[in-house]
Amino acid sequence: MKEIGGYFELQLRKGEHYHKGAVQLNTARNCLEYILRAKKYKKIYIPYLNSEVIWEPIKKLGIECEFYSVDFKIDPIFDKKLAGDEVFLYSDIYGIKCNTVEKLVRRFGKQLIVDNTHAFYSRPYEGIDTIYSPRKFFGLPDGAYLYTDTLLDEVFGKDNAIPHMTHLMKRIEYGNAGAAYQDYLDYCASLIDQPIKRMSNLANALLANIDYENLKQRQISNFKYLHSVLGKDNIYEFDNFPEDTCPLSYMFYSEDPDLRKKLIDNKIFVSTYWKATLDLVQKDSAEYRIVNYLLPLPCDHRYNEEDMKRIIDVIYS
Ligand SMILES: Cc1ncc(COP(=O)(O)O)c(C=O)c1O
């Protein structure tokens, strides 16, 4: 029975999810587990250049796995034909590879899994299994979306968001990332080896609270601003993606060994994706250069042109 009255809960806008038709789960890696189980694939091809957390479900299910390389444009180097029980996973890394996703949809059809973890705003292709991890775009305790045409006949428990809220709340309360960095690391560690769960009630409510169009436009315009200034010095050449593509970050290539440190010293936090890849690839590979030298400059919706100017000033200082 619906409760009426009593004390107030946290006030959130009751809007809509951006991904309305998707299965709502706890993490993107578990969306991958869901697909692998539902489609009963025997072998998966995955890129060396990816988060090691996507290996979790593959190892857990004991599915055969083969790595493939990408070139410096982050396009797959892969000429094999897939057998009927094999699948090819491609991640739209940094949210700048939607043109490649389109080509792979044409090439592999339903035997493609698109990992749009870095491309939250990209819509899925009809009939193509597609994964989203909105935590890479917004502060959330849990939550992932999966578009698929094959549902598992199983009832999954619901995630509990409360233990996953500490770093999110402390960053607001104390006003800086350092105050809760250890909480954030503990939180990331707590996501390892979680079973498939449904998205928590709180993540569900928080995702319905977001003003998506506004935030998307802000992120795109920050990306474009950085590109308008840094583009001439950026040897990473972006694809000619559509105007309304919303990248995760602005990818700036620099082999200056001190630049990442200089940015971090100036409180511009530039992540390194993904150190585990470095153990698998040669030093002269595209992956090695991408992980070490392609800096993801923050350009998300939390920031404005002033903030982008500060990043630029630090780079040219
Ligand atoms: C490209 C990519 N795919 C998938 C994942 C897994 O996302 P989740 O943490 O929601 O399982 C990550 C996480 O870092 C990622 O970067």
The ligand as an SDF file (V2000), in Angstrom:
LIG
                    3D

 16 16  0  0  0  0  0  0  0  0999 V2000
   34.8930    1.1170  -21.5280 C   0  0  0  0  0  0  0  0  0  0  0  0
   34.3540    0.5170  -20.2600 C   0  0  0  0  0  0  0  0  0  0  0  0
   33.4690   -0.4800  -20.3660 N   0  0  0  0  0  0  0  0  0  0  0  0
   32.9240   -1.0470  -19.2710 C   0  0  0  0  0  0  0  0  0  0  0  0
   33.2700   -0.6420  -18.0000 C   0  0  0  0  0  0  0  0  0  0  0  0
   32.6160   -1.2910  -16.8100 C   0  0  0  0  0  0  0  0  0  0  0  0
   31.6760   -0.4300  -16.2190 O   0  0  0  0  0  0  0  0  0  0  0  0
   31.0720   -0.7940  -14.7910 P   0  0  0  0  0  0  0  0  0  0  0  0
   32.0000   -0.2130  -13.7690 O   0  0  0  0  0  0  0  0  0  0  0  0
   29.7150   -0.1390  -14.7610 O   0  0  0  0  0  0  0  0  0  0  0  0
   30.9890   -2.2680  -14.7000 O   0  0  0  0  0  0  0  0  0  0  0  0
   34.2020    0.3710  -17.8310 C   0  0  0  0  0  0  0  0  0  0  0  0
   34.5970    0.7970  -16.4960 C   0  0  0  0  0  0  0  0  0  0  0  0
   35.5450    1.4950  -16.2720 O   0  0  0  0  0  0  0  0  0  0  0  0
   34.7470    0.9870  -18.9990 C   0  0  0  0  0  0  0  0  0  0  0  0
   35.6270    1.9940  -18.8920 O   0  0  0  0  0  0  0  0  0  0  0  0
  1  2  1  0
  2  3  1  0
  2 15  2  0
  3  4  2  0
  4  5  1  0
  5  6  1  0
  5 12  2  0
  6  7  1  0
  7  8  1  0
  8  9  2  0
  8 10  1  0
  8 11  1  0
 12 13  1  0
 12 15  1  0
 13 14  2  0
 15 16  1  0
M  END
$$$$
